[in-house]
Amino acid sequence: MWTVIYIAPTARVADMIQSKLTEEGFMVKCRPVNMSKQQFEILVPSGELEEVQEVLNLILHP
């Protein structure tokens, strides 16, 4: 099952997060929330949620 871990405000931010998480070895999906707002959900398998949260914090707050 996939779980939303973050909602990115732009496509550029979503792509950056998806790339960095993929480089770390995680499976990641990205999908638009609402085309008019240009927000994107970052999804990961629920079994990897805790590990991904740690890496995501390092990406967002270096």
PQR file with spaces between the fields and no chain letter, atoms N, CA, C, O and H, PARSE charges and radii, in Angstrom:
ATOM       1  N    MET     1       0.839   -1.179    0.000 -0.4000 1.5000
ATOM       2  CA   MET     1       0.000    0.000    0.000 -0.0000 2.0000
ATOM       3  C    MET     1       0.888    1.248    0.000  0.5500 1.7000
ATOM       4  O    MET     1       1.903    1.297    0.696 -0.5500 1.4000
ATOM       5  N    TRP     2       0.503    2.234   -0.772 -0.4000 1.5000
ATOM       6  CA   TRP     2       1.266    3.482   -0.880 -0.0000 2.0000
ATOM       7  C    TRP     2       0.701    4.521    0.081  0.5500 1.7000
ATOM       8  O    TRP     2      -0.510    4.599    0.289 -0.5500 1.4000
ATOM       9  H    TRP     2      -0.321    2.194   -1.337  0.4000 1.0000
ATOM      10  N    THR     3       1.596    5.317    0.664 -0.4000 1.5000
ATOM      11  CA   THR     3       1.226    6.332    1.637 -0.0000 2.0000
ATOM      12  C    THR     3       1.802    7.679    1.208  0.5500 1.7000
ATOM      13  O    THR     3       2.953    7.766    0.781 -0.5500 1.4000
ATOM      14  H    THR     3       2.579    5.253    0.495  0.4000 1.0000
ATOM      15  N    VAL     4       0.992    8.721    1.326 -0.4000 1.5000
ATOM      16  CA   VAL     4       1.471   10.068    1.019 -0.0000 2.0000
ATOM      17  C    VAL     4       2.395   10.515    2.155  0.5500 1.7000
ATOM      18  O    VAL     4       2.007   10.507    3.324 -0.5500 1.4000
ATOM      19  H    VAL     4       0.056    8.650    1.673  0.4000 1.0000
ATOM      20  N    ILE     5       3.616   10.902    1.796 -0.4000 1.5000
ATOM      21  CA   ILE     5       4.566   11.338    2.808 -0.0000 2.0000
ATOM      22  C    ILE     5       4.765   12.857    2.776  0.5500 1.7000
ATOM      23  O    ILE     5       5.199   13.459    3.759 -0.5500 1.4000
ATOM      24  H    ILE     5       3.930   10.908    0.847  0.4000 1.0000
ATOM      25  N    TYR     6       4.441   13.466    1.629 -0.4000 1.5000
ATOM      26  CA   TYR     6       4.676   14.903    1.499 -0.0000 2.0000
ATOM      27  C    TYR     6       3.842   15.431    0.344  0.5500 1.7000
ATOM      28  O    TYR     6       3.607   14.720   -0.632 -0.5500 1.4000
ATOM      29  H    TYR     6       4.089   12.977    0.831  0.4000 1.0000
ATOM      30  N    ILE     7       3.394   16.677    0.452 -0.4000 1.5000
ATOM      31  CA   ILE     7       2.726   17.344   -0.664 -0.0000 2.0000
ATOM      32  C    ILE     7       3.627   18.493   -1.099  0.5500 1.7000
ATOM      33  O    ILE     7       3.820   19.465   -0.369 -0.5500 1.4000
ATOM      34  H    ILE     7       3.586   17.255    1.246  0.4000 1.0000
ATOM      35  N    ALA     8       4.165   18.361   -2.286 -0.4000 1.5000
ATOM      36  CA   ALA     8       5.097   19.352   -2.821 -0.0000 2.0000
ATOM      37  C    ALA     8       4.310   20.504   -3.457  0.5500 1.7000
ATOM      38  O    ALA     8       3.302   20.277   -4.126 -0.5500 1.4000
ATOM      39  H    ALA     8       4.008   17.571   -2.879  0.4000 1.0000
ATOM      40  N    PRO     9       4.778   21.741   -3.242 -0.5600 1.5000
ATOM      41  CA   PRO     9       4.057   22.903   -3.767  0.2800 2.0000
ATOM      42  C    PRO     9       4.224   23.113   -5.277  0.5500 1.7000
ATOM      43  O    PRO     9       3.415   23.802   -5.899 -0.5500 1.4000
ATOM      44  N    THR    10       5.268   22.524   -5.863 -0.4000 1.5000
ATOM      45  CA   THR    10       5.508   22.693   -7.299 -0.0000 2.0000
ATOM      46  C    THR    10       6.030   21.391   -7.900  0.5500 1.7000
ATOM      47  O    THR    10       6.473   20.494   -7.184 -0.5500 1.4000
ATOM      48  H    THR    10       5.925   21.965   -5.357  0.4000 1.0000
ATOM      49  N    ALA    11       5.969   21.307   -9.216 -0.4000 1.5000
ATOM      50  CA   ALA    11       6.492   20.129   -9.911 -0.0000 2.0000
ATOM      51  C    ALA    11       8.000   20.025   -9.715  0.5500 1.7000
ATOM      52  O    ALA    11       8.531   18.923   -9.584 -0.5500 1.4000
ATOM      53  H    ALA    11       5.609   22.036   -9.798  0.4000 1.0000
ATOM      54  N    ARG    12       8.690   21.155   -9.694 -0.4000 1.5000
ATOM      55  CA   ARG    12      10.144   21.148   -9.517 -0.0000 2.0000
ATOM      56  C    ARG    12      10.530   20.552   -8.163  0.5500 1.7000
ATOM      57  O    ARG    12      11.449   19.737   -8.086 -0.5500 1.4000
ATOM      58  H    ARG    12       8.258   22.051   -9.800  0.4000 1.0000
ATOM      59  N    VAL    13       9.842   20.950   -7.108 -0.4000 1.5000
ATOM      60  CA   VAL    13      10.124   20.414   -5.774 -0.0000 2.0000
ATOM      61  C    VAL    13       9.804   18.916   -5.738  0.5500 1.7000
ATOM      62  O    VAL    13      10.563   18.127   -5.174 -0.5500 1.4000
ATOM      63  H    VAL    13       9.096   21.612   -7.170  0.4000 1.0000
ATOM      64  N    ALA    14       8.687   18.536   -6.338 -0.4000 1.5000
ATOM      65  CA   ALA    14       8.302   17.117   -6.365 -0.0000 2.0000
ATOM      66  C    ALA    14       9.360   16.286   -7.085  0.5500 1.7000
ATOM      67  O    ALA    14       9.727   15.210   -6.615 -0.5500 1.4000
ATOM      68  H    ALA    14       8.071   19.177   -6.796  0.4000 1.0000
ATOM      69  N    ASP    15       9.850   16.777   -8.220 -0.4000 1.5000
ATOM      70  CA   ASP    15      10.877   16.051   -8.971 -0.0000 2.0000
ATOM      71  C    ASP    15      12.167   15.927   -8.180  0.5500 1.7000
ATOM      72  O    ASP    15      12.806   14.875   -8.195 -0.5500 1.4000
ATOM      73  H    ASP    15       9.551   17.652   -8.602  0.4000 1.0000
ATOM      74  N    MET    16      12.556   16.992   -7.489 -0.4000 1.5000
ATOM      75  CA   MET    16      13.786   16.979   -6.694 -0.0000 2.0000
ATOM      76  C    MET    16      13.684   15.949   -5.561  0.5500 1.7000
ATOM      77  O    MET    16      14.612   15.173   -5.335 -0.5500 1.4000
ATOM      78  H    MET    16      12.037   17.846   -7.477  0.4000 1.0000
ATOM      79  N    ILE    17      12.559   15.948   -4.860 -0.4000 1.5000
ATOM      80  CA   ILE    17      12.368   15.000   -3.760 -0.0000 2.0000
ATOM      81  C    ILE    17      12.326   13.574   -4.288  0.5500 1.7000
ATOM      82  O    ILE    17      12.945   12.678   -3.716 -0.5500 1.4000
ATOM      83  H    ILE    17      11.805   16.579   -5.043  0.4000 1.0000
ATOM      84  N    GLN    18      11.599   13.364   -5.375 -0.4000 1.5000
ATOM      85  CA   GLN    18      11.502   12.020   -5.952 -0.0000 2.0000
ATOM      86  C    GLN    18      12.886   11.526   -6.378  0.5500 1.7000
ATOM      87  O    GLN    18      13.227   10.369   -6.133 -0.5500 1.4000
ATOM      88  H    GLN    18      11.096   14.092   -5.840  0.4000 1.0000
ATOM      89  N    SER    19      13.674   12.374   -7.003 -0.4000 1.5000
ATOM      90  CA   SER    19      15.023   11.984   -7.443 -0.0000 2.0000
ATOM      91  C    SER    19      15.910   11.606   -6.266  0.5500 1.7000
ATOM      92  O    SER    19      16.586   10.577   -6.293 -0.5500 1.4000
ATOM      93  H    SER    19      13.397   13.314   -7.202  0.4000 1.0000
ATOM      94  N    LYS    20      15.904   12.442   -5.232 -0.4000 1.5000
ATOM      95  CA   LYS    20      16.773   12.184   -4.085 -0.0000 2.0000
ATOM      96  C    LYS    20      16.366   10.924   -3.323  0.5500 1.7000
ATOM      97  O    LYS    20      17.224   10.163   -2.876 -0.5500 1.4000
ATOM      98  H    LYS    20      15.355   13.278   -5.210  0.4000 1.0000
ATOM      99  N    LEU    21      15.062   10.705   -3.177 -0.4000 1.5000
ATOM     100  CA   LEU    21      14.610    9.492   -2.488 -0.0000 2.0000
ATOM     101  C    LEU    21      14.922    8.249   -3.322  0.5500 1.7000
ATOM     102  O    LEU    21      15.279    7.208   -2.770 -0.5500 1.4000
ATOM     103  H    LEU    21      14.365   11.323   -3.541  0.4000 1.0000
ATOM     104  N    THR    22      14.793    8.349   -4.637 -0.4000 1.5000
ATOM     105  CA   THR    22      15.121    7.235   -5.521 -0.0000 2.0000
ATOM     106  C    THR    22      16.613    6.923   -5.443  0.5500 1.7000
ATOM     107  O    THR    22      17.004    5.756   -5.424 -0.5500 1.4000
ATOM     108  H    THR    22      14.504    9.194   -5.086  0.4000 1.0000
ATOM     109  N    GLU    23      17.452    7.970   -5.399 -0.4000 1.5000
ATOM     110  CA   GLU    23      18.900    7.776   -5.257 -0.0000 2.0000
ATOM     111  C    GLU    23      19.233    7.032   -3.967  0.5500 1.7000
ATOM     112  O    GLU    23      20.205    6.279   -3.910 -0.5500 1.4000
ATOM     113  H    GLU    23      17.135    8.918   -5.415  0.4000 1.0000
ATOM     114  N    GLU    24      18.422    7.248   -2.933 -0.4000 1.5000
ATOM     115  CA   GLU    24      18.636    6.579   -1.647 -0.0000 2.0000
ATOM     116  C    GLU    24      18.108    5.143   -1.658  0.5500 1.7000
ATOM     117  O    GLU    24      18.274    4.414   -0.679 -0.5500 1.4000
ATOM     118  H    GLU    24      17.632    7.860   -2.979  0.4000 1.0000
ATOM     119  N    GLY    25      17.476    4.736   -2.757 -0.4000 1.5000
ATOM     120  CA   GLY    25      17.026    3.356   -2.893 -0.0000 2.0000
ATOM     121  C    GLY    25      15.562    3.110   -2.571  0.5500 1.7000
ATOM     122  O    GLY    25      15.139    1.959   -2.460 -0.5500 1.4000
ATOM     123  H    GLY    25      17.341    5.328   -3.552  0.4000 1.0000
ATOM     124  N    PHE    26      14.790    4.166   -2.420 -0.4000 1.5000
ATOM     125  CA   PHE    26      13.369    4.002   -2.096 -0.0000 2.0000
ATOM     126  C    PHE    26      12.521    3.996   -3.364  0.5500 1.7000
ATOM     127  O    PHE    26      12.861    4.633   -4.361 -0.5500 1.4000
ATOM     128  H    PHE    26      15.134    5.100   -2.510  0.4000 1.0000
ATOM     129  N    MET    27      11.416    3.267   -3.305 -0.4000 1.5000
ATOM     130  CA   MET    27      10.424    3.324   -4.383 -0.0000 2.0000
ATOM     131  C    MET    27       9.550    4.543   -4.110  0.5500 1.7000
ATOM     132  O    MET    27       9.059    4.725   -2.996 -0.5500 1.4000
ATOM     133  H    MET    27      11.139    2.749   -2.496  0.4000 1.0000
ATOM     134  N    VAL    28       9.359    5.375   -5.132 -0.4000 1.5000
ATOM     135  CA   VAL    28       8.627    6.627   -4.955 -0.0000 2.0000
ATOM     136  C    VAL    28       7.684    6.842   -6.131  0.5500 1.7000
ATOM     137  O    VAL    28       8.036    6.578   -7.281 -0.5500 1.4000
ATOM     138  H    VAL    28       9.758    5.227   -6.037  0.4000 1.0000
ATOM     139  N    LYS    29       6.482    7.322   -5.831 -0.4000 1.5000
ATOM     140  CA   LYS    29       5.533    7.737   -6.858 -0.0000 2.0000
ATOM     141  C    LYS    29       5.220    9.212   -6.629  0.5500 1.7000
ATOM     142  O    LYS    29       5.283    9.716   -5.508 -0.5500 1.4000
ATOM     143  H    LYS    29       6.196    7.537   -4.898  0.4000 1.0000
ATOM     144  N    CYS    30       4.890    9.870   -7.700 -0.4000 1.5000
ATOM     145  CA   CYS    30       4.519   11.278   -7.613 -0.0000 2.0000
ATOM     146  C    CYS    30       3.259   11.456   -8.449  0.5500 1.7000
ATOM     147  O    CYS    30       3.198   10.998   -9.590 -0.5500 1.4000
ATOM     148  H    CYS    30       4.839    9.460   -8.611  0.4000 1.0000
ATOM     149  N    ARG    31       2.241   12.128   -7.878 -0.4000 1.5000
ATOM     150  CA   ARG    31       1.021   12.353   -8.652 -0.0000 2.0000
ATOM     151  C    ARG    31       0.430   13.719   -8.315  0.5500 1.7000
ATOM     152  O    ARG    31       0.540   14.190   -7.183 -0.5500 1.4000
ATOM     153  H    ARG    31       2.291   12.500   -6.951  0.4000 1.0000
ATOM     154  N    PRO    32      -0.193   14.345   -9.301 -0.5600 1.5000
ATOM     155  CA   PRO    32      -0.796   15.666   -9.050  0.2800 2.0000
ATOM     156  C    PRO    32      -1.984   15.559   -8.095  0.5500 1.7000
ATOM     157  O    PRO    32      -2.778   14.621   -8.171 -0.5500 1.4000
ATOM     158  N    VAL    33      -2.087   16.526   -7.207 -0.4000 1.5000
ATOM     159  CA   VAL    33      -3.211   16.566   -6.269 -0.0000 2.0000
ATOM     160  C    VAL    33      -4.388   17.248   -6.951  0.5500 1.7000
ATOM     161  O    VAL    33      -5.505   16.731   -6.973 -0.5500 1.4000
ATOM     162  H    VAL    33      -1.442   17.287   -7.145  0.4000 1.0000
ATOM     163  N    ASN    34      -4.110   18.412   -7.502 -0.4000 1.5000
ATOM     164  CA   ASN    34      -5.149   19.218   -8.126 -0.0000 2.0000
ATOM     165  C    ASN    34      -4.452   20.056   -9.192  0.5500 1.7000
ATOM     166  O    ASN    34      -3.617   20.899   -8.866 -0.5500 1.4000
ATOM     167  H    ASN    34      -3.203   18.832   -7.484  0.4000 1.0000
ATOM     168  N    MET    35      -4.776   19.839  -10.424 -0.4000 1.5000
ATOM     169  CA   MET    35      -4.056   20.506  -11.509 -0.0000 2.0000
ATOM     170  C    MET    35      -4.128   22.032  -11.418  0.5500 1.7000
ATOM     171  O    MET    35      -3.197   22.711  -11.849 -0.5500 1.4000
ATOM     172  H    MET    35      -5.454   19.154  -10.689  0.4000 1.0000
ATOM     173  N    SER    36      -5.192   22.573  -10.876 -0.4000 1.5000
ATOM     174  CA   SER    36      -5.296   24.032  -10.792 -0.0000 2.0000
ATOM     175  C    SER    36      -4.350   24.613   -9.748  0.5500 1.7000
ATOM     176  O    SER    36      -3.927   25.763   -9.867 -0.5500 1.4000
ATOM     177  H    SER    36      -5.948   22.021  -10.525  0.4000 1.0000
ATOM     178  N    LYS    37      -4.013   23.824   -8.718 -0.4000 1.5000
ATOM     179  CA   LYS    37      -3.107   24.309   -7.674 -0.0000 2.0000
ATOM     180  C    LYS    37      -1.661   23.900   -7.912  0.5500 1.7000
ATOM     181  O    LYS    37      -0.757   24.414   -7.252 -0.5500 1.4000
ATOM     182  H    LYS    37      -4.356   22.890   -8.621  0.4000 1.0000
ATOM     183  N    GLN    38      -1.428   22.976   -8.852 -0.4000 1.5000
ATOM     184  CA   GLN    38      -0.074   22.508   -9.156 -0.0000 2.0000
ATOM     185  C    GLN    38       0.634   21.906   -7.947  0.5500 1.7000
ATOM     186  O    GLN    38       1.841   22.088   -7.790 -0.5500 1.4000
ATOM     187  H    GLN    38      -2.162   22.558   -9.388  0.4000 1.0000
ATOM     188  N    GLN    39      -0.084   21.202   -7.104 -0.4000 1.5000
ATOM     189  CA   GLN    39       0.527   20.501   -5.976 -0.0000 2.0000
ATOM     190  C    GLN    39       0.674   19.030   -6.332  0.5500 1.7000
ATOM     191  O    GLN    39      -0.113   18.488   -7.109 -0.5500 1.4000
ATOM     192  H    GLN    39      -1.064   21.054   -7.231  0.4000 1.0000
ATOM     193  N    PHE    40       1.694   18.383   -5.754 -0.4000 1.5000
ATOM     194  CA   PHE    40       1.969   16.990   -6.083 -0.0000 2.0000
ATOM     195  C    PHE    40       2.183   16.176   -4.820  0.5500 1.7000
ATOM     196  O    PHE    40       2.911   16.589   -3.917 -0.5500 1.4000
ATOM     197  H    PHE    40       2.333   18.823   -5.123  0.4000 1.0000
ATOM     198  N    GLU    41       1.545   15.017   -4.765 -0.4000 1.5000
ATOM     199  CA   GLU    41       1.745   14.102   -3.647 -0.0000 2.0000
ATOM     200  C    GLU    41       2.970   13.246   -3.917  0.5500 1.7000
ATOM     201  O    GLU    41       3.168   12.751   -5.026 -0.5500 1.4000
ATOM     202  H    GLU    41       0.954   14.682   -5.499  0.4000 1.0000
ATOM     203  N    ILE    42       3.789   13.080   -2.885 -0.4000 1.5000
ATOM     204  CA   ILE    42       4.914   12.162   -2.936 -0.0000 2.0000
ATOM     205  C    ILE    42       4.473   10.939   -2.142  0.5500 1.7000
ATOM     206  O    ILE    42       4.155   11.041   -0.958 -0.5500 1.4000
ATOM     207  H    ILE    42       3.629   13.482   -1.984  0.4000 1.0000
ATOM     208  N    LEU    43       4.456    9.778   -2.801 -0.4000 1.5000
ATOM     209  CA   LEU    43       3.993    8.549   -2.157 -0.0000 2.0000
ATOM     210  C    LEU    43       5.122    7.533   -2.064  0.5500 1.7000
ATOM     211  O    LEU    43       5.964    7.425   -2.955 -0.5500 1.4000
ATOM     212  H    LEU    43       4.715    9.694   -3.763  0.4000 1.0000
ATOM     213  N    VAL    44       5.116    6.792   -0.957 -0.4000 1.5000
ATOM     214  CA   VAL    44       6.098    5.724   -0.739 -0.0000 2.0000
ATOM     215  C    VAL    44       5.365    4.505   -0.171  0.5500 1.7000
ATOM     216  O    VAL    44       4.273    4.644    0.379 -0.5500 1.4000
ATOM     217  H    VAL    44       4.431    6.880   -0.233  0.4000 1.0000
ATOM     218  N    PRO    45       5.956    3.315   -0.298 -0.5600 1.5000
ATOM     219  CA   PRO    45       5.323    2.135    0.315  0.2800 2.0000
ATOM     220  C    PRO    45       5.219    2.321    1.827  0.5500 1.7000
ATOM     221  O    PRO    45       6.158    2.796    2.466 -0.5500 1.4000
ATOM     222  N    SER    46       4.087    1.949    2.389 -0.4000 1.5000
ATOM     223  CA   SER    46       3.864    2.175    3.825 -0.0000 2.0000
ATOM     224  C    SER    46       4.891    1.459    4.698  0.5500 1.7000
ATOM     225  O    SER    46       5.168    1.911    5.809 -0.5500 1.4000
ATOM     226  H    SER    46       3.324    1.564    1.870  0.4000 1.0000
ATOM     227  N    GLY    47       5.455    0.364    4.225 -0.4000 1.5000
ATOM     228  CA   GLY    47       6.460   -0.365    4.998 -0.0000 2.0000
ATOM     229  C    GLY    47       7.779    0.378    5.135  0.5500 1.7000
ATOM     230  O    GLY    47       8.575    0.068    6.021 -0.5500 1.4000
ATOM     231  H    GLY    47       5.230   -0.003    3.323  0.4000 1.0000
ATOM     232  N    GLU    48       8.022    1.358    4.266 -0.4000 1.5000
ATOM     233  CA   GLU    48       9.271    2.134    4.307 -0.0000 2.0000
ATOM     234  C    GLU    48       9.063    3.518    4.908  0.5500 1.7000
ATOM     235  O    GLU    48       9.973    4.347    4.881 -0.5500 1.4000
ATOM     236  H    GLU    48       7.376    1.610    3.546  0.4000 1.0000
ATOM     237  N    LEU    49       7.898    3.771    5.438 -0.4000 1.5000
ATOM     238  CA   LEU    49       7.516    5.114    5.868 -0.0000 2.0000
ATOM     239  C    LEU    49       8.505    5.746    6.846  0.5500 1.7000
ATOM     240  O    LEU    49       8.936    6.879    6.631 -0.5500 1.4000
ATOM     241  H    LEU    49       7.159    3.098    5.460  0.4000 1.0000
ATOM     242  N    GLU    50       8.871    5.040    7.911 -0.4000 1.5000
ATOM     243  CA   GLU    50       9.760    5.624    8.918 -0.0000 2.0000
ATOM     244  C    GLU    50      11.133    5.954    8.339  0.5500 1.7000
ATOM     245  O    GLU    50      11.679    7.026    8.602 -0.5500 1.4000
ATOM     246  H    GLU    50       8.521    4.120    8.085  0.4000 1.0000
ATOM     247  N    GLU    51      11.690    5.036    7.551 -0.4000 1.5000
ATOM     248  CA   GLU    51      13.001    5.274    6.955 -0.0000 2.0000
ATOM     249  C    GLU    51      12.951    6.466    6.005  0.5500 1.7000
ATOM     250  O    GLU    51      13.852    7.305    6.006 -0.5500 1.4000
ATOM     251  H    GLU    51      11.247    4.166    7.337  0.4000 1.0000
ATOM     252  N    VAL    52      11.902    6.538    5.200 -0.4000 1.5000
ATOM     253  CA   VAL    52      11.780    7.624    4.232 -0.0000 2.0000
ATOM     254  C    VAL    52      11.612    8.962    4.953  0.5500 1.7000
ATOM     255  O    VAL    52      12.150    9.973    4.501 -0.5500 1.4000
ATOM     256  H    VAL    52      11.170    5.857    5.200  0.4000 1.0000
ATOM     257  N    GLN    53      10.878    8.984    6.060 -0.4000 1.5000
ATOM     258  CA   GLN    53      10.682   10.233    6.802 -0.0000 2.0000
ATOM     259  C    GLN    53      12.016   10.804    7.272  0.5500 1.7000
ATOM     260  O    GLN    53      12.228   12.015    7.218 -0.5500 1.4000
ATOM     261  H    GLN    53      10.441    8.163    6.426  0.4000 1.0000
ATOM     262  N    GLU    54      12.916    9.935    7.732 -0.4000 1.5000
ATOM     263  CA   GLU    54      14.228   10.394    8.180 -0.0000 2.0000
ATOM     264  C    GLU    54      15.005   11.028    7.025  0.5500 1.7000
ATOM     265  O    GLU    54      15.582   12.105    7.178 -0.5500 1.4000
ATOM     266  H    GLU    54      12.744    8.951    7.775  0.4000 1.0000
ATOM     267  N    VAL    55      15.016   10.364    5.880 -0.4000 1.5000
ATOM     268  CA   VAL    55      15.736   10.872    4.718 -0.0000 2.0000
ATOM     269  C    VAL    55      15.069   12.148    4.210  0.5500 1.7000
ATOM     270  O    VAL    55      15.760   13.098    3.842 -0.5500 1.4000
ATOM     271  H    VAL    55      14.547    9.490    5.756  0.4000 1.0000
ATOM     272  N    LEU    56      13.750   12.183    4.185 -0.4000 1.5000
ATOM     273  CA   LEU    56      13.037   13.369    3.732 -0.0000 2.0000
ATOM     274  C    LEU    56      13.361   14.581    4.602  0.5500 1.7000
ATOM     275  O    LEU    56      13.533   15.685    4.085 -0.5500 1.4000
ATOM     276  H    LEU    56      13.188   11.412    4.484  0.4000 1.0000
ATOM     277  N    ASN    57      13.445   14.385    5.913 -0.4000 1.5000
ATOM     278  CA   ASN    57      13.821   15.493    6.790 -0.0000 2.0000
ATOM     279  C    ASN    57      15.200   16.043    6.441  0.5500 1.7000
ATOM     280  O    ASN    57      15.410   17.255    6.493 -0.5500 1.4000
ATOM     281  H    ASN    57      13.306   13.488    6.333  0.4000 1.0000
ATOM     282  N    LEU    58      16.135   15.178    6.089 -0.4000 1.5000
ATOM     283  CA   LEU    58      17.472   15.623    5.701 -0.0000 2.0000
ATOM     284  C    LEU    58      17.437   16.369    4.371  0.5500 1.7000
ATOM     285  O    LEU    58      18.207   17.308    4.168 -0.5500 1.4000
ATOM     286  H    LEU    58      15.964   14.194    6.046  0.4000 1.0000
ATOM     287  N    ILE    59      16.549   15.961    3.462 -0.4000 1.5000
ATOM     288  CA   ILE    59      16.422   16.637    2.174 -0.0000 2.0000
ATOM     289  C    ILE    59      15.808   18.019    2.352  0.5500 1.7000
ATOM     290  O    ILE    59      16.278   18.995    1.766 -0.5500 1.4000
ATOM     291  H    ILE    59      15.923   15.198    3.627  0.4000 1.0000
ATOM     292  N    LEU    60      14.759   18.096    3.160 -0.4000 1.5000
ATOM     293  CA   LEU    60      14.041   19.363    3.327 -0.0000 2.0000
ATOM     294  C    LEU    60      14.738   20.333    4.276  0.5500 1.7000
ATOM     295  O    LEU    60      14.588   21.548    4.146 -0.5500 1.4000
ATOM     296  H    LEU    60      14.378   17.303    3.636  0.4000 1.0000
ATOM     297  N    HIS    61      15.500   19.799    5.230 -0.4000 1.5000
ATOM     298  CA   HIS    61      16.184   20.632    6.227 -0.0000 2.0000
ATOM     299  C    HIS    61      17.659   20.220    6.311  0.5500 1.7000
ATOM     300  O    HIS    61      18.075   19.574    7.273 -0.5500 1.4000
ATOM     301  H    HIS    61      15.622   18.812    5.336  0.4000 1.0000
ATOM     302  N    PRO    62      18.444   20.601    5.292 -0.5600 1.5000
ATOM     303  CA   PRO    62      19.861   20.153    5.268  0.2800 2.0000
ATOM     304  C    PRO    62      20.701   20.723    6.408  0.5500 1.7000
ATOM     305  O    PRO    62      21.893   20.429    6.502 -0.5500 1.4000
